[in-house]
């Protein structure tokens, strides 16, 4: 995470919440390597199979490959260290 981005932690917490709520990852009692695989597959589903409101109900991977619609960004600061 960037040191000076005040939204970075919020984004990480949002992703953690999605993994817990939508993919029910809290309910698995498995060893760390298995959990890492579950998380990897969940993040792939999140980015490739799940439509997002912020992407005009497109999947993020498709949204980033297209050029017709401007991609929304929520960054509003330019931090210089």
Kinemage of the C-alpha trace (Angstrom):
@kinemage 1
@onewidth
@group {chain A} dominant
@subgroup {mainchain}
@vectorlist {calphas} color= white
{ca unk a 1} P 0.000 0.000 0.000
{ca unk a 2} L 1.238 3.494 -0.715
{ca unk a 3} L 2.328 5.301 2.435
{ca unk a 4} L 0.556 8.562 1.726
{ca unk a 5} L -2.724 7.284 0.302
{ca unk a 6} L -5.387 7.780 2.980
{ca unk a 7} L -7.809 5.544 1.072
{ca unk a 8} L -5.497 2.531 0.755
{ca unk a 9} L -6.508 1.012 4.098
{ca unk a 10} L -10.191 1.593 3.363
{ca unk a 11} L -9.836 -0.242 0.050
{ca unk a 12} L -8.045 -3.160 1.733
{ca unk a 13} L -10.731 -3.333 4.438
{ca unk a 14} L -13.465 -3.254 1.791
{ca unk a 15} L -11.861 -6.174 -0.045
{ca unk a 16} L -11.515 -8.109 3.229
{ca unk a 17} L -15.208 -7.509 3.934
{ca unk a 18} L -16.217 -8.719 0.476
{ca unk a 19} L -14.123 -11.870 0.848
{ca unk a 20} L -15.741 -12.581 4.217
{ca unk a 21} L -19.336 -11.704 3.309
{ca unk a 22} L -19.746 -12.692 -0.337
{ca unk a 23} L -17.328 -15.596 -0.504
{ca unk a 24} L -17.832 -16.734 3.127
{ca unk a 25} L -14.108 -17.231 3.664
{ca unk a 26} L -14.462 -16.861 7.441
{ca unk a 27} L -16.333 -20.157 7.579
{ca unk a 28} L -13.461 -22.261 6.248
{ca unk a 29} L -11.278 -23.878 8.875
{ca unk a 30} L -8.350 -24.870 6.696
{ca unk a 31} L -4.591 -24.577 6.740
{ca unk a 32} L -2.884 -21.449 5.424
{ca unk a 33} L -1.879 -22.800 1.967
{ca unk a 34} L -5.469 -23.896 1.297
{ca unk a 35} L -6.816 -20.528 2.495
{ca unk a 36} L -4.396 -18.714 0.176
{ca unk a 37} L -5.776 -20.734 -2.759
{ca unk a 38} L -9.364 -19.960 -1.717
{ca unk a 39} L -8.534 -16.247 -1.543
{ca unk a 40} L -6.789 -16.373 -4.924
{ca unk a 41} L -9.848 -17.982 -6.550
{ca unk a 42} L -12.229 -15.575 -4.797
{ca unk a 43} L -10.295 -12.523 -5.996
{ca unk a 44} L -10.298 -13.940 -9.534
{ca unk a 45} L -14.087 -14.397 -9.376
{ca unk a 46} L -14.416 -10.871 -7.992
{ca unk a 47} L -12.410 -9.384 -10.882
{ca unk a 48} L -13.436 -11.647 -13.766
{ca unk a 49} L -16.942 -12.977 -13.105
{ca unk a 50} L -18.676 -10.422 -10.870
{ca unk a 51} L -20.137 -7.221 -12.367
{ca unk a 52} L -19.468 -3.997 -10.443
{ca unk a 53} L -21.603 -0.864 -10.174
{ca unk a 54} L -18.509 1.335 -10.435
{ca unk a 55} L -17.698 -0.352 -13.775
{ca unk a 56} L -21.169 0.294 -15.189
{ca unk a 57} L -22.147 -3.321 -14.384
{ca unk a 58} L -19.205 -4.741 -16.265
{ca unk a 59} L -16.558 -7.015 -14.867
{ca unk a 60} L -13.382 -5.112 -13.876
{ca unk a 61} L -11.120 -7.085 -16.206
{ca unk a 62} L -13.370 -6.283 -19.189
{ca unk a 63} L -13.727 -2.670 -18.124
{ca unk a 64} L -9.950 -2.226 -18.103
{ca unk a 65} L -9.585 -3.849 -21.535
{ca unk a 66} L -12.157 -1.638 -23.261
{ca unk a 67} L -11.497 1.918 -24.469
{ca unk a 68} L -14.998 3.381 -25.047
{ca unk a 69} L -15.991 4.171 -21.460
{ca unk a 70} L -13.808 6.268 -19.174
{ca unk a 71} L -12.684 4.333 -16.117
{ca unk a 72} L -13.692 5.907 -12.808
{ca unk a 73} L -10.872 6.639 -10.425
{ca unk a 74} L -11.336 7.681 -6.856
{ca unk a 75} L -7.901 9.125 -6.259
{ca unk a 76} L -7.925 12.801 -5.439
{ca unk a 77} L -4.483 13.466 -4.048
{ca unk a 78} L -0.988 13.566 -5.381
{ca unk a 79} L 1.359 12.853 -2.538
{ca unk a 80} L 5.035 13.632 -2.993
{ca unk a 81} L 7.538 12.211 -0.584
